[in-house]
Amino acid sequence: MIDPNRYVIERNRTPERIDRFFRISIRYLIISNIVLGIFTVFNLYIYPKYIYEAPPMIIQRSSELYPNEI
């Protein structure tokens, strides 16, 4: 036999499901925000100071002319 109050009970659980969805999604968003924040801080501040190689300086000597410049 089908319970006549089944629809009412299922309908009343909808707010619980919505709350659960937002609770879980907020946890995932917080974790992803922390991971992306650490990655961004690493790329902006830590990586350039210790790993970055400066490009070599190219100095043009104006007193010397090479054969292809004549």
Distance bins in CASP14 RR format, pairs under 12 A and 6 or more apart:
PFRMAT RR
TARGET T0000
AUTHOR 0000-0000-0000
RMODE 2
METHOD distances of the structure
MODEL  1
3 9 1 0 0 1 0 0 0 0 0 0 0
3 10 0 0 0 0 0 1 0 0 0 0 0
5 11 0 0 0 0 0 1 0 0 0 0 0
5 12 0 0 0 0 1 0 0 0 0 0 0
6 12 0 0 0 0 0 1 0 0 0 0 0
6 13 0 0 0 0 0 1 0 0 0 0 0
7 13 0 0 0 0 0 1 0 0 0 0 0
7 14 0 0 0 0 0 1 0 0 0 0 0
8 14 0 0 0 0 0 1 0 0 0 0 0
9 16 0 0 0 0 0 1 0 0 0 0 0
10 16 0 0 0 0 0 1 0 0 0 0 0
10 17 0 0 0 0 1 0 0 0 0 0 0
11 17 0 0 0 0 0 1 0 0 0 0 0
12 18 0 0 0 0 0 1 0 0 0 0 0
13 19 0 0 0 0 0 1 0 0 0 0 0
13 20 0 0 0 0 1 0 0 0 0 0 0
14 20 0 0 0 0 0 1 0 0 0 0 0
14 21 0 0 0 0 0 1 0 0 0 0 0
15 21 0 0 0 0 0 1 0 0 0 0 0
15 22 0 0 0 0 0 1 0 0 0 0 0
16 22 0 0 0 0 0 1 0 0 0 0 0
16 23 0 0 0 0 0 1 0 0 0 0 0
17 23 0 0 0 0 0 1 0 0 0 0 0
17 24 0 0 0 0 0 1 0 0 0 0 0
18 24 0 0 0 0 0 1 0 0 0 0 0
18 25 0 0 0 0 0 1 0 0 0 0 0
19 25 0 0 0 0 0 1 0 0 0 0 0
19 26 0 0 0 0 0 1 0 0 0 0 0
20 26 0 0 0 0 0 1 0 0 0 0 0
20 27 0 0 0 0 0 1 0 0 0 0 0
21 27 0 0 0 0 0 1 0 0 0 0 0
21 28 0 0 0 0 0 1 0 0 0 0 0
22 28 0 0 0 0 0 1 0 0 0 0 0
22 29 0 0 0 0 0 1 0 0 0 0 0
23 29 0 0 0 0 0 1 0 0 0 0 0
23 30 0 0 0 0 0 1 0 0 0 0 0
24 30 0 0 0 0 0 1 0 0 0 0 0
24 31 0 0 0 0 0 1 0 0 0 0 0
25 31 0 0 0 0 0 1 0 0 0 0 0
25 32 0 0 0 0 0 1 0 0 0 0 0
26 32 0 0 0 0 0 1 0 0 0 0 0
26 33 0 0 0 0 0 1 0 0 0 0 0
27 33 0 0 0 0 0 1 0 0 0 0 0
27 34 0 0 0 0 0 1 0 0 0 0 0
28 34 0 0 0 0 0 1 0 0 0 0 0
28 35 0 0 0 0 0 1 0 0 0 0 0
29 35 0 0 0 0 0 1 0 0 0 0 0
29 36 0 0 0 0 0 1 0 0 0 0 0
30 36 0 0 0 0 0 1 0 0 0 0 0
30 37 0 0 0 0 0 1 0 0 0 0 0
31 37 0 0 0 0 0 1 0 0 0 0 0
31 38 0 0 0 0 0 1 0 0 0 0 0
32 38 0 0 0 0 0 1 0 0 0 0 0
32 39 0 0 0 0 0 1 0 0 0 0 0
33 39 0 0 0 0 0 1 0 0 0 0 0
33 40 0 0 0 0 0 1 0 0 0 0 0
34 40 0 0 0 0 0 1 0 0 0 0 0
34 41 0 0 0 0 0 1 0 0 0 0 0
35 41 0 0 0 0 0 1 0 0 0 0 0
35 42 0 0 0 0 0 1 0 0 0 0 0
36 42 0 0 0 0 0 1 0 0 0 0 0
36 43 0 0 0 0 0 1 0 0 0 0 0
37 43 0 0 0 0 1 0 0 0 0 0 0
37 44 0 0 0 0 1 0 0 0 0 0 0
37 45 0 0 0 0 0 1 0 0 0 0 0
38 44 0 0 0 0 0 1 0 0 0 0 0
38 45 0 0 0 0 0 1 0 0 0 0 0
38 46 0 0 0 0 1 0 0 0 0 0 0
39 45 0 0 0 0 0 1 0 0 0 0 0
39 46 0 0 0 0 0 1 0 0 0 0 0
39 47 0 0 0 0 0 1 0 0 0 0 0
40 46 0 0 0 0 0 1 0 0 0 0 0
40 47 0 0 0 0 0 1 0 0 0 0 0
41 47 0 0 0 0 1 0 0 0 0 0 0
41 48 0 0 0 0 0 1 0 0 0 0 0
41 49 0 0 0 0 0 1 0 0 0 0 0
42 48 0 0 0 0 0 1 0 0 0 0 0
42 49 0 0 0 0 0 1 0 0 0 0 0
42 50 0 0 0 0 0 1 0 0 0 0 0
42 51 0 0 0 0 1 0 0 0 0 0 0
43 49 0 0 0 0 0 1 0 0 0 0 0
43 51 0 0 0 0 0 1 0 0 0 0 0
43 52 0 0 0 0 0 1 0 0 0 0 0
44 52 0 0 0 0 0 1 0 0 0 0 0
45 51 0 0 0 0 0 1 0 0 0 0 0
45 52 0 0 0 0 0 1 0 0 0 0 0
46 52 0 0 0 0 0 1 0 0 0 0 0
47 53 0 0 0 0 0 1 0 0 0 0 0
48 54 0 0 0 0 1 0 0 0 0 0 0
60 66 0 0 0 0 0 1 0 0 0 0 0
60 69 0 0 0 0 0 1 0 0 0 0 0
61 69 0 0 0 0 0 1 0 0 0 0 0
62 69 0 0 0 0 0 1 0 0 0 0 0
64 70 0 0 0 0 0 1 0 0 0 0 0
END
